[in-house]
């Protein structure tokens, strides 16, 4: 199942969740502000994957983050506009 790491105070996260709901896609939402365990799980991704290098260099957090069943990760929300199909994952 698709996982999305995000926070309710992040406009892009809220919009991404709304779009997933509109498309009827199944996903697990992980609010990184809800618990230390959720934050640690997100930071484990952020601190080890190359997808976050530019994000960290710009001082951004890197949410929303989408993690697919096969373990691939994208921070790009553009796939949501393609009918829910990730073209670069």
Secondary structure, 3 states (H helix, E strand, C coil): CEEEEECCCCHHHHHHHHHHHHHCCCEEEEECCCCHHHHHHHHHHHCCCHHHHHHHHCCCCCCCEEECCCCCEECCCHHHHHCCCCCCC
